[in-house]
């Protein structure tokens, strides 16, 4: 009986996690969350739904930081923790969520700054 209860609880958690991921990924398709503003030092870029994607975000930071290449971009979460994202759809979704938590504006920096 206890094993069945544990399996059911695990299945519910997995289903809830799946629904959360689907909801977060749907943010990228929503007009409600855009535009978002990303800054690097004294440079600022406003991203709309159509251009908020890894290559364009990374290009903005590379130009602003005067770098030829970047593997990751970093930022501070609202709790002060340093976070980093790579140039993937999953990480751009993660960055978007943090932007929304931060009032649709996020200050970025290179991870080796």
Chimera marker file (.cmm) of the C-alpha trace (Angstrom):
<marker_set name="trace">
<marker id="1" x="0.000" y="0.000" z="0.000" r="1" g="1" b="0" radius="0.5"/>
<marker id="2" x="2.762" y="2.468" z="0.926" r="1" g="1" b="0" radius="0.5"/>
<marker id="3" x="4.627" y="1.644" z="-2.289" r="1" g="1" b="0" radius="0.5"/>
<marker id="4" x="1.491" y="2.346" z="-4.335" r="1" g="1" b="0" radius="0.5"/>
<marker id="5" x="0.982" y="5.673" z="-2.564" r="1" g="1" b="0" radius="0.5"/>
<marker id="6" x="4.612" y="6.621" z="-3.224" r="1" g="1" b="0" radius="0.5"/>
<marker id="7" x="4.285" y="5.705" z="-6.894" r="1" g="1" b="0" radius="0.5"/>
<marker id="8" x="1.100" y="7.755" z="-7.235" r="1" g="1" b="0" radius="0.5"/>
<marker id="9" x="2.730" y="10.745" z="-5.540" r="1" g="1" b="0" radius="0.5"/>
<marker id="10" x="5.763" y="10.468" z="-7.828" r="1" g="1" b="0" radius="0.5"/>
<marker id="11" x="3.504" y="10.270" z="-10.890" r="1" g="1" b="0" radius="0.5"/>
<marker id="12" x="1.624" y="13.409" z="-9.758" r="1" g="1" b="0" radius="0.5"/>
<marker id="13" x="4.889" y="15.296" z="-9.224" r="1" g="1" b="0" radius="0.5"/>
<marker id="14" x="6.116" y="14.250" z="-12.660" r="1" g="1" b="0" radius="0.5"/>
<marker id="15" x="2.841" y="15.345" z="-14.290" r="1" g="1" b="0" radius="0.5"/>
<marker id="16" x="2.938" y="18.690" z="-12.436" r="1" g="1" b="0" radius="0.5"/>
<marker id="17" x="6.543" y="19.232" z="-13.535" r="1" g="1" b="0" radius="0.5"/>
<marker id="18" x="5.604" y="18.431" z="-17.137" r="1" g="1" b="0" radius="0.5"/>
<marker id="19" x="2.723" y="20.910" z="-17.021" r="1" g="1" b="0" radius="0.5"/>
<marker id="20" x="5.003" y="23.574" z="-15.526" r="1" g="1" b="0" radius="0.5"/>
<marker id="21" x="7.541" y="23.096" z="-18.313" r="1" g="1" b="0" radius="0.5"/>
<marker id="22" x="4.806" y="23.334" z="-20.946" r="1" g="1" b="0" radius="0.5"/>
<marker id="23" x="3.461" y="26.510" z="-19.349" r="1" g="1" b="0" radius="0.5"/>
<marker id="24" x="6.885" y="28.113" z="-19.166" r="1" g="1" b="0" radius="0.5"/>
<marker id="25" x="7.684" y="27.170" z="-22.771" r="1" g="1" b="0" radius="0.5"/>
<marker id="26" x="4.385" y="28.706" z="-23.868" r="1" g="1" b="0" radius="0.5"/>
<marker id="27" x="5.634" y="32.052" z="-22.504" r="1" g="1" b="0" radius="0.5"/>
<marker id="28" x="7.904" y="32.315" z="-25.525" r="1" g="1" b="0" radius="0.5"/>
<marker id="29" x="4.821" y="32.243" z="-27.747" r="1" g="1" b="0" radius="0.5"/>
<marker id="30" x="2.867" y="34.812" z="-25.736" r="1" g="1" b="0" radius="0.5"/>
<marker id="31" x="2.543" y="38.492" z="-26.642" r="1" g="1" b="0" radius="0.5"/>
<marker id="32" x="1.770" y="39.270" z="-22.995" r="1" g="1" b="0" radius="0.5"/>
<marker id="33" x="5.344" y="38.983" z="-21.752" r="1" g="1" b="0" radius="0.5"/>
<marker id="34" x="7.085" y="41.041" z="-24.418" r="1" g="1" b="0" radius="0.5"/>
<marker id="35" x="8.918" y="43.293" z="-24.898" r="1" g="1" b="0" radius="0.5"/>
<marker id="36" x="11.748" y="42.572" z="-22.474" r="1" g="1" b="0" radius="0.5"/>
<marker id="37" x="14.790" y="44.770" z="-21.986" r="1" g="1" b="0" radius="0.5"/>
<marker id="38" x="18.257" y="43.310" z="-21.634" r="1" g="1" b="0" radius="0.5"/>
<marker id="39" x="21.211" y="45.444" z="-20.610" r="1" g="1" b="0" radius="0.5"/>
<marker id="40" x="24.948" y="44.971" z="-20.605" r="1" g="1" b="0" radius="0.5"/>
<marker id="41" x="27.010" y="47.741" z="-18.981" r="1" g="1" b="0" radius="0.5"/>
<marker id="42" x="25.670" y="50.920" z="-20.607" r="1" g="1" b="0" radius="0.5"/>
<marker id="43" x="24.135" y="49.133" z="-23.622" r="1" g="1" b="0" radius="0.5"/>
<marker id="44" x="20.443" y="48.283" z="-23.797" r="1" g="1" b="0" radius="0.5"/>
<marker id="45" x="18.402" y="46.157" z="-26.201" r="1" g="1" b="0" radius="0.5"/>
<marker id="46" x="14.664" y="45.645" z="-26.342" r="1" g="1" b="0" radius="0.5"/>
<marker id="47" x="13.604" y="42.209" z="-27.492" r="1" g="1" b="0" radius="0.5"/>
<marker id="48" x="10.201" y="41.326" z="-28.900" r="1" g="1" b="0" radius="0.5"/>
<marker id="49" x="8.675" y="37.890" z="-29.243" r="1" g="1" b="0" radius="0.5"/>
<marker id="50" x="10.062" y="37.510" z="-32.764" r="1" g="1" b="0" radius="0.5"/>
<marker id="51" x="13.680" y="38.235" z="-31.843" r="1" g="1" b="0" radius="0.5"/>
<marker id="52" x="14.057" y="36.797" z="-28.325" r="1" g="1" b="0" radius="0.5"/>
<marker id="53" x="16.167" y="33.806" z="-29.263" r="1" g="1" b="0" radius="0.5"/>
<marker id="54" x="19.585" y="32.569" z="-28.261" r="1" g="1" b="0" radius="0.5"/>
<marker id="55" x="21.618" y="33.715" z="-31.268" r="1" g="1" b="0" radius="0.5"/>
<marker id="56" x="20.248" y="37.275" z="-31.137" r="1" g="1" b="0" radius="0.5"/>
<marker id="57" x="20.599" y="37.619" z="-27.362" r="1" g="1" b="0" radius="0.5"/>
<marker id="58" x="24.148" y="36.277" z="-27.496" r="1" g="1" b="0" radius="0.5"/>
<marker id="59" x="25.006" y="38.563" z="-30.423" r="1" g="1" b="0" radius="0.5"/>
<marker id="60" x="23.846" y="41.571" z="-28.396" r="1" g="1" b="0" radius="0.5"/>
<marker id="61" x="26.042" y="40.598" z="-25.436" r="1" g="1" b="0" radius="0.5"/>
<marker id="62" x="29.033" y="39.734" z="-27.655" r="1" g="1" b="0" radius="0.5"/>
<marker id="63" x="28.879" y="43.157" z="-29.325" r="1" g="1" b="0" radius="0.5"/>
<marker id="64" x="28.308" y="45.008" z="-26.055" r="1" g="1" b="0" radius="0.5"/>
<marker id="65" x="31.178" y="43.138" z="-24.370" r="1" g="1" b="0" radius="0.5"/>
<marker id="66" x="33.414" y="43.393" z="-27.450" r="1" g="1" b="0" radius="0.5"/>
<marker id="67" x="33.878" y="39.608" z="-27.531" r="1" g="1" b="0" radius="0.5"/>
<marker id="68" x="34.289" y="37.261" z="-30.467" r="1" g="1" b="0" radius="0.5"/>
<marker id="69" x="32.534" y="34.367" z="-28.726" r="1" g="1" b="0" radius="0.5"/>
<marker id="70" x="30.651" y="33.519" z="-25.554" r="1" g="1" b="0" radius="0.5"/>
<marker id="71" x="29.671" y="30.153" z="-24.131" r="1" g="1" b="0" radius="0.5"/>
<marker id="72" x="27.415" y="31.511" z="-21.391" r="1" g="1" b="0" radius="0.5"/>
<marker id="73" x="25.767" y="34.717" z="-20.273" r="1" g="1" b="0" radius="0.5"/>
<marker id="74" x="25.315" y="35.447" z="-16.576" r="1" g="1" b="0" radius="0.5"/>
<marker id="75" x="22.900" y="37.501" z="-14.487" r="1" g="1" b="0" radius="0.5"/>
<marker id="76" x="21.878" y="37.833" z="-10.873" r="1" g="1" b="0" radius="0.5"/>
<marker id="77" x="18.531" y="36.415" z="-9.763" r="1" g="1" b="0" radius="0.5"/>
<marker id="78" x="16.363" y="38.436" z="-7.385" r="1" g="1" b="0" radius="0.5"/>
<marker id="79" x="17.822" y="36.475" z="-4.455" r="1" g="1" b="0" radius="0.5"/>
<marker id="80" x="21.337" y="37.552" z="-5.481" r="1" g="1" b="0" radius="0.5"/>
<marker id="81" x="22.368" y="34.146" z="-6.796" r="1" g="1" b="0" radius="0.5"/>
<marker id="82" x="24.536" y="34.206" z="-9.919" r="1" g="1" b="0" radius="0.5"/>
<marker id="83" x="22.847" y="32.334" z="-12.771" r="1" g="1" b="0" radius="0.5"/>
<marker id="84" x="24.136" y="31.467" z="-16.219" r="1" g="1" b="0" radius="0.5"/>
<marker id="85" x="22.456" y="30.529" z="-19.468" r="1" g="1" b="0" radius="0.5"/>
<marker id="86" x="23.736" y="29.011" z="-22.675" r="1" g="1" b="0" radius="0.5"/>
<marker id="87" x="22.550" y="29.530" z="-26.210" r="1" g="1" b="0" radius="0.5"/>
<marker id="88" x="19.686" y="26.997" z="-26.122" r="1" g="1" b="0" radius="0.5"/>
<marker id="89" x="15.921" y="27.366" z="-26.278" r="1" g="1" b="0" radius="0.5"/>
<marker id="90" x="15.621" y="25.874" z="-22.793" r="1" g="1" b="0" radius="0.5"/>
<marker id="91" x="18.042" y="28.411" z="-21.331" r="1" g="1" b="0" radius="0.5"/>
<marker id="92" x="16.450" y="31.322" z="-23.220" r="1" g="1" b="0" radius="0.5"/>
<marker id="93" x="13.127" y="30.276" z="-21.687" r="1" g="1" b="0" radius="0.5"/>
<marker id="94" x="14.836" y="30.272" z="-18.287" r="1" g="1" b="0" radius="0.5"/>
<marker id="95" x="16.246" y="33.754" z="-18.941" r="1" g="1" b="0" radius="0.5"/>
<marker id="96" x="12.786" y="34.948" z="-19.973" r="1" g="1" b="0" radius="0.5"/>
<marker id="97" x="11.271" y="33.674" z="-16.717" r="1" g="1" b="0" radius="0.5"/>
<marker id="98" x="13.911" y="35.547" z="-14.706" r="1" g="1" b="0" radius="0.5"/>
<marker id="99" x="13.279" y="38.670" z="-16.819" r="1" g="1" b="0" radius="0.5"/>
<marker id="100" x="9.583" y="38.489" z="-15.969" r="1" g="1" b="0" radius="0.5"/>
<marker id="101" x="10.300" y="38.029" z="-12.275" r="1" g="1" b="0" radius="0.5"/>
<marker id="102" x="12.622" y="41.016" z="-12.495" r="1" g="1" b="0" radius="0.5"/>
<marker id="103" x="10.021" y="43.298" z="-14.099" r="1" g="1" b="0" radius="0.5"/>
<marker id="104" x="10.808" y="42.512" z="-17.753" r="1" g="1" b="0" radius="0.5"/>
<marker id="105" x="14.308" y="43.952" z="-17.467" r="1" g="1" b="0" radius="0.5"/>
<marker id="106" x="17.509" y="42.053" z="-16.838" r="1" g="1" b="0" radius="0.5"/>
<marker id="107" x="21.117" y="43.158" z="-16.509" r="1" g="1" b="0" radius="0.5"/>
<marker id="108" x="23.473" y="40.665" z="-18.119" r="1" g="1" b="0" radius="0.5"/>
<marker id="109" x="27.218" y="40.166" z="-17.882" r="1" g="1" b="0" radius="0.5"/>
<marker id="110" x="29.755" y="37.721" z="-19.225" r="1" g="1" b="0" radius="0.5"/>
<marker id="111" x="30.378" y="34.863" z="-16.834" r="1" g="1" b="0" radius="0.5"/>
<marker id="112" x="34.091" y="35.597" z="-16.628" r="1" g="1" b="0" radius="0.5"/>
<marker id="113" x="33.583" y="39.275" z="-15.639" r="1" g="1" b="0" radius="0.5"/>
<link id1="1" id2="2" r="1" g="1" b="0" radius="0.2"/>
<link id1="2" id2="3" r="1" g="1" b="0" radius="0.2"/>
<link id1="3" id2="4" r="1" g="1" b="0" radius="0.2"/>
<link id1="4" id2="5" r="1" g="1" b="0" radius="0.2"/>
<link id1="5" id2="6" r="1" g="1" b="0" radius="0.2"/>
<link id1="6" id2="7" r="1" g="1" b="0" radius="0.2"/>
<link id1="7" id2="8" r="1" g="1" b="0" radius="0.2"/>
<link id1="8" id2="9" r="1" g="1" b="0" radius="0.2"/>
<link id1="9" id2="10" r="1" g="1" b="0" radius="0.2"/>
<link id1="10" id2="11" r="1" g="1" b="0" radius="0.2"/>
<link id1="11" id2="12" r="1" g="1" b="0" radius="0.2"/>
<link id1="12" id2="13" r="1" g="1" b="0" radius="0.2"/>
<link id1="13" id2="14" r="1" g="1" b="0" radius="0.2"/>
<link id1="14" id2="15" r="1" g="1" b="0" radius="0.2"/>
<link id1="15" id2="16" r="1" g="1" b="0" radius="0.2"/>
<link id1="16" id2="17" r="1" g="1" b="0" radius="0.2"/>
<link id1="17" id2="18" r="1" g="1" b="0" radius="0.2"/>
<link id1="18" id2="19" r="1" g="1" b="0" radius="0.2"/>
<link id1="19" id2="20" r="1" g="1" b="0" radius="0.2"/>
<link id1="20" id2="21" r="1" g="1" b="0" radius="0.2"/>
<link id1="21" id2="22" r="1" g="1" b="0" radius="0.2"/>
<link id1="22" id2="23" r="1" g="1" b="0" radius="0.2"/>
<link id1="23" id2="24" r="1" g="1" b="0" radius="0.2"/>
<link id1="24" id2="25" r="1" g="1" b="0" radius="0.2"/>
<link id1="25" id2="26" r="1" g="1" b="0" radius="0.2"/>
<link id1="26" id2="27" r="1" g="1" b="0" radius="0.2"/>
<link id1="27" id2="28" r="1" g="1" b="0" radius="0.2"/>
<link id1="28" id2="29" r="1" g="1" b="0" radius="0.2"/>
<link id1="29" id2="30" r="1" g="1" b="0" radius="0.2"/>
<link id1="30" id2="31" r="1" g="1" b="0" radius="0.2"/>
<link id1="31" id2="32" r="1" g="1" b="0" radius="0.2"/>
<link id1="32" id2="33" r="1" g="1" b="0" radius="0.2"/>
<link id1="33" id2="34" r="1" g="1" b="0" radius="0.2"/>
<link id1="34" id2="35" r="1" g="1" b="0" radius="0.2"/>
<link id1="35" id2="36" r="1" g="1" b="0" radius="0.2"/>
<link id1="36" id2="37" r="1" g="1" b="0" radius="0.2"/>
<link id1="37" id2="38" r="1" g="1" b="0" radius="0.2"/>
<link id1="38" id2="39" r="1" g="1" b="0" radius="0.2"/>
<link id1="39" id2="40" r="1" g="1" b="0" radius="0.2"/>
<link id1="40" id2="41" r="1" g="1" b="0" radius="0.2"/>
<link id1="41" id2="42" r="1" g="1" b="0" radius="0.2"/>
<link id1="42" id2="43" r="1" g="1" b="0" radius="0.2"/>
<link id1="43" id2="44" r="1" g="1" b="0" radius="0.2"/>
<link id1="44" id2="45" r="1" g="1" b="0" radius="0.2"/>
<link id1="45" id2="46" r="1" g="1" b="0" radius="0.2"/>
<link id1="46" id2="47" r="1" g="1" b="0" radius="0.2"/>
<link id1="47" id2="48" r="1" g="1" b="0" radius="0.2"/>
<link id1="48" id2="49" r="1" g="1" b="0" radius="0.2"/>
<link id1="49" id2="50" r="1" g="1" b="0" radius="0.2"/>
<link id1="50" id2="51" r="1" g="1" b="0" radius="0.2"/>
<link id1="51" id2="52" r="1" g="1" b="0" radius="0.2"/>
<link id1="52" id2="53" r="1" g="1" b="0" radius="0.2"/>
<link id1="53" id2="54" r="1" g="1" b="0" radius="0.2"/>
<link id1="54" id2="55" r="1" g="1" b="0" radius="0.2"/>
<link id1="55" id2="56" r="1" g="1" b="0" radius="0.2"/>
<link id1="56" id2="57" r="1" g="1" b="0" radius="0.2"/>
<link id1="57" id2="58" r="1" g="1" b="0" radius="0.2"/>
<link id1="58" id2="59" r="1" g="1" b="0" radius="0.2"/>
<link id1="59" id2="60" r="1" g="1" b="0" radius="0.2"/>
<link id1="60" id2="61" r="1" g="1" b="0" radius="0.2"/>
<link id1="61" id2="62" r="1" g="1" b="0" radius="0.2"/>
<link id1="62" id2="63" r="1" g="1" b="0" radius="0.2"/>
<link id1="63" id2="64" r="1" g="1" b="0" radius="0.2"/>
<link id1="64" id2="65" r="1" g="1" b="0" radius="0.2"/>
<link id1="65" id2="66" r="1" g="1" b="0" radius="0.2"/>
<link id1="66" id2="67" r="1" g="1" b="0" radius="0.2"/>
<link id1="67" id2="68" r="1" g="1" b="0" radius="0.2"/>
<link id1="68" id2="69" r="1" g="1" b="0" radius="0.2"/>
<link id1="69" id2="70" r="1" g="1" b="0" radius="0.2"/>
<link id1="70" id2="71" r="1" g="1" b="0" radius="0.2"/>
<link id1="71" id2="72" r="1" g="1" b="0" radius="0.2"/>
<link id1="72" id2="73" r="1" g="1" b="0" radius="0.2"/>
<link id1="73" id2="74" r="1" g="1" b="0" radius="0.2"/>
<link id1="74" id2="75" r="1" g="1" b="0" radius="0.2"/>
<link id1="75" id2="76" r="1" g="1" b="0" radius="0.2"/>
<link id1="76" id2="77" r="1" g="1" b="0" radius="0.2"/>
<link id1="77" id2="78" r="1" g="1" b="0" radius="0.2"/>
<link id1="78" id2="79" r="1" g="1" b="0" radius="0.2"/>
<link id1="79" id2="80" r="1" g="1" b="0" radius="0.2"/>
<link id1="80" id2="81" r="1" g="1" b="0" radius="0.2"/>
<link id1="81" id2="82" r="1" g="1" b="0" radius="0.2"/>
<link id1="82" id2="83" r="1" g="1" b="0" radius="0.2"/>
<link id1="83" id2="84" r="1" g="1" b="0" radius="0.2"/>
<link id1="84" id2="85" r="1" g="1" b="0" radius="0.2"/>
<link id1="85" id2="86" r="1" g="1" b="0" radius="0.2"/>
<link id1="86" id2="87" r="1" g="1" b="0" radius="0.2"/>
<link id1="87" id2="88" r="1" g="1" b="0" radius="0.2"/>
<link id1="88" id2="89" r="1" g="1" b="0" radius="0.2"/>
<link id1="89" id2="90" r="1" g="1" b="0" radius="0.2"/>
<link id1="90" id2="91" r="1" g="1" b="0" radius="0.2"/>
<link id1="91" id2="92" r="1" g="1" b="0" radius="0.2"/>
<link id1="92" id2="93" r="1" g="1" b="0" radius="0.2"/>
<link id1="93" id2="94" r="1" g="1" b="0" radius="0.2"/>
<link id1="94" id2="95" r="1" g="1" b="0" radius="0.2"/>
<link id1="95" id2="96" r="1" g="1" b="0" radius="0.2"/>
<link id1="96" id2="97" r="1" g="1" b="0" radius="0.2"/>
<link id1="97" id2="98" r="1" g="1" b="0" radius="0.2"/>
<link id1="98" id2="99" r="1" g="1" b="0" radius="0.2"/>
<link id1="99" id2="100" r="1" g="1" b="0" radius="0.2"/>
<link id1="100" id2="101" r="1" g="1" b="0" radius="0.2"/>
<link id1="101" id2="102" r="1" g="1" b="0" radius="0.2"/>
<link id1="102" id2="103" r="1" g="1" b="0" radius="0.2"/>
<link id1="103" id2="104" r="1" g="1" b="0" radius="0.2"/>
<link id1="104" id2="105" r="1" g="1" b="0" radius="0.2"/>
<link id1="105" id2="106" r="1" g="1" b="0" radius="0.2"/>
<link id1="106" id2="107" r="1" g="1" b="0" radius="0.2"/>
<link id1="107" id2="108" r="1" g="1" b="0" radius="0.2"/>
<link id1="108" id2="109" r="1" g="1" b="0" radius="0.2"/>
<link id1="109" id2="110" r="1" g="1" b="0" radius="0.2"/>
<link id1="110" id2="111" r="1" g="1" b="0" radius="0.2"/>
<link id1="111" id2="112" r="1" g="1" b="0" radius="0.2"/>
<link id1="112" id2="113" r="1" g="1" b="0" radius="0.2"/>
</marker_set>
